[in-house]
Amino acid sequence: MNNVKSIHAAALSWYAANARAFPWRRERDPYRILLSEMMSQQTQISRVIAYYKRWLRLFPTLSDLALASKGDVLREWSGLGYNSRALRLHALAKTVVAEYDGKLPRTVAALEELPGIGRYTAHAVVCCAYRKAVPVVDVNIRRIFSRTFFDVHAADEMQSDRDAWTIAARVLPNTKVFQWNQSLMDIGALFCTARSPKCGLCPLSKFCMSAASPSFLLPVKKKRSSEPGFNGIPRRLYRGRILKLLHAGPMSEDDIAQRLWSKFGDGETEWLRHVLGQMEKSSLIARRGKKISVAA
C-alpha cells in the first residue's frame, strides 16, 4: 500500500474545506452520536436530520428514552422506516440505564454487547464521541479501500468486509483519526459512489488503482430488489403503513385491510394476517381480542 501518507493528506485537506455539515458532527455526546448512526442505517441522511432533531426534543437522554413507552417510541420513529431499529434503541436505553447508570460504555467490546449495536456502530461511537483511534468501516469506506488499493474492473467489485477492516486498521493515521474516518465517508458518498463514480472530481483519484480503468467507469445497472412484498409494494412499507394507522387507535384486521386496499379478498386477508403475525412476534404490535394496537 503505497502513498498512504499522501492519501491521508489529500483526504484530510479536502475534508477541512468541504466536510458535510451534520448536526451530530458537532457533538461529543455518545447517545446523540449513537442515535444518528442508528437512524442513518439504510436511510437517506437528508431525511434523518429532521427526525434526529425532533427525537432529541422528546427524548434528550437515554434515561428519557428508557422511560418512554414502545408506542411513543414507534410513533416518533414512524416514517423513518425499519421500525425494529427503534425498538432496539429503546431496549438499549433500558439496558444502559439499568446496567451503566444511563451512560454508554466507552469501549468497543462493551458497546457490542448492547442491543442493536454491531461492529461498525460500536467503532463509530468510540471514534466520534470518545475520539479514540479506532478504524471505522461503513459501505462507503469499504468501497474506497476496494478501489484505491486494488485494481478492480467494475464499480460493483468489493473486497470482503473482513479485508476492509484489516486495511482500515493498517492505514489508520497517527493523528486526526475522527477527521480521517469522516472524510472517507464523505468522499465515498459524494464521489466514490456505488454505480457512477466521479473519479474526475475525487480528491483521491490520483492515488487510486482503479480510477483509470475504462471498464471500472462504466455505469452499473441497479439490481432488482428481492425484498419480499405484495402487489409490487415492499413488505416493509406495508408494515410502516400499518403502524401509522394504528397510531390513531386500535383496529381489527378488517379495519386495517379496508384502509390498505380499496378492494380486498382472501389473498389480501391471508397476507395481511401473516404480516401482522410477524409484527406481533417483533413486538411492534399487540392484540387484545379482535383489536390490534401498537405495542405498549
Secondary structure, 3 states (H helix, E strand, C coil): CCCHHHHHHHHHHHHHHHCCCCHHHHCCCHHHHHHHHHHHCCCCHHHHHHHHHHHHHHCCCHHHHHHCCHHHHHHHHCCCCCCHHHHHHHHHHHHHHHHHCCCCCCCHHHHHCCCCCCHHHHHHHHHHHHCCCCCCCCHHHHHHHHHHCCCCCCCCCCCCHHHHHHHHHHCCCCCCHHHHHHHHHHHHHHCCCCCCCCCCCCCCHHHCCCCCCCCCCCCCCCCCCCCCEECCEEHHHHHHHHHHHHCCCCECHHHHHHHHCCCCCHHHHHHHHHHHHHHHHCCCEEEECCEEEECC
